[in-house]
Amino acid sequence: MYRIVGIPNIYWSGNEREFNAIVIDLLGDTLSTLLVNSKHKFSLKTVLMLADQIVKYAQTIAWKNRICSFQKLHSPRHQTNQLLDRIDR
């Protein structure tokens, strides 16, 4: 996947015994750790900053997925194109 600041890279995902597992980058403290360090209460400013970041990440991921889908759809090896090539021959 594309490297997006603030979104961890996925290195591996799969099954290990009876567990589903994923290996990703560790980007920093979790929200749980930050909440404990702030005495279990975020300020309004912190909540608004988190909401702004979450919306930006969601928009960036959606935009990247649109680009990937568009590139796959219009690639010469797309299944529809292969099927049309076979019909034309």
N, C-alpha and C positions, 0 to 999 in steps of 0.2 A: 504494500500500500504506500501511498505518498506519505512523506514525513510532514506531519502537521504539528506545530509547536503546541504543547499542552496535551497532546493525545499520544498515548504510549504505542510503541511499535509492538506488533505481535510476532513473536519468534517461533512459537509452536502451539498448536492446540490439538487435543485428541483425548483418547481414553487411556487411563493407566489403572489396571485392574477394574474395579467397579466405579471408579471416579472419573468425571470429566475434568480436564485440566487445561490450563492456558498459561503460557510463559510470556510475560510482557515486561516492558521497562518499568522501573520504579522511579516515578517522577518527583516524589517528595512526600511530605507528611499527608496522611489521610485526613478527611474531614473529621473523623472521630477523634484523632489526635489533636487537631486544632480546636475542636469543641471542648475537649478536656482541658487543654491549656488555657482556654478563655473562660474557665469556671462554668462550663455548660451553658453559656449564653453568648450568641453572636450579636454584635451591634447591627443596627439597621444598615449602616454603611457597608459592613461586611456581607450581609445577605444580598444587598443590591449589587455589590461587586461580583459575588459568586453567580448570581442570576445572569448578569451581563456576560460573564465568561462562558457559562453554559450555553446561552443562546448563540454566541459567536462560534463556539465549537460545533454546535448542531448545524448551523448554517454552512460552515466550512466543510463539514463532512458531507452534507447533502449536495453541495456544489461539486465536490470532488467525485462523488458517486455519479452525478449527472454527466460529468466529463468522461468518466470511465465507461458508462453505459453508451454514450454517444460514440466513443472511439470503438467499442466492441461492435456496435450496431453497424457502423460504416466501414469496418475492416474488411479487406478482401476475402478473409477466411470465415466470415460470419456464416452460420449454417444456412440461412435463407439464401445468401448469395451462392453457396455451394449447390443448393438444391436447384436454383434457377440456372446455374451453369450446366448442370446435368440435364435439365429439361431442354435447354437450348441446343445441346449437342445432338 
